[in-house]
Amino acid sequence: MIAELEAIIQDRRRNPRLGSYTNSLFDAGVNRIAQKVGEEAVEVVVAALGQGREAQIAELSDLFYHTLVLMNQLGITLDDVYHELEERHKK
């Protein structure tokens, strides 16, 4: 599903849709997108330390989504990340 979500995000950037939350993030720019990633990361920590499984899953899902948007904004793909992880595993 993460690769599918990456494809949807790429499509939104290439083919903007009126009212799309993803497009509103791209319109706001890299600073806002990075800020959202930071906010979601904090929410993951809060959920991990004091909330139930459902909230933890929801917050992690939000973090994954916003991270994928930031990656797209920066021109980084999942394949780039997979490659980096593979290289680290070889060490």
N, C-alpha and C positions, 0 to 999 in steps of 0.2 A: 504493500500500500504506500510505502514511503516514496518509492520510485514513481508511482502513479501520481502522488501528490506533487512531486517535483515537476512532472509533466504538466499538470494542471496550472501550476504557478508559472511555468515557462509560457504556456499558452495565454494566460491572462496578461502577461507582459507584452507579448506580441500582438494580442488581440484584446485590447482593453474593453471591459464591459462596464457600462454605466451602473453605479451603485455597488460595484464589487469592492469588498473590503481589501482584497489583495491589491487591487489597483489603487485604492486610497493610500496604502502603504508605499507603493512605488512612487506615487505622486508626491508623497511627503519627503521622500529621499532617504539616503543612507543613515543620516543621523537619527531620524525617527525610528527607522527599522531596527537599528542597533539598540536604541533605547527600549523598544518593545522586547527584544531578546533579553535584555537585562532584567526588565520587569518580570518577564515570564520565568526566568531563572530563579529570581527571588521567590516567586510564588511556588515553584517546585520545592525549594528548600522548606518553606513554611508548611506546605502540604506534607512533606516527608516527615517533618518533626511533630506534627500535631493534628493531622487530618486523616481521614480514612482512605481506604484503597481507591474508591471511586474518585475522590478529589485528587489524589495523587496521579491517577491515570489521566484525568482531564487536564491537569496542569502540565504533565509531561507531554501530552498531545499538543497543547498550545505552544510549548517550547520547541518541539520538533517543527511545527508549522512555521513559526516565526523565524527559526534558524534557516529553514529552507528558503524563505523569502529573502533573508539577508544574503545567503549564499548566491541566490540568483542575481541579486543586485550587485554583488561583487564579482560575478562571472565565475563562480566556483560551483562545480557539479558534485553529485554524489560519487561519480566515478573518481573525481579528484580526491575525495575523502577516502574512498575505498583503497585507492592506490597508496595514499599516505599511511593508512593503517597496515596495509600489506608490507610496506617498507619497514615500518617500525617492528613488525612481527619477525622479520628476518634478522634483526639485530640481536 
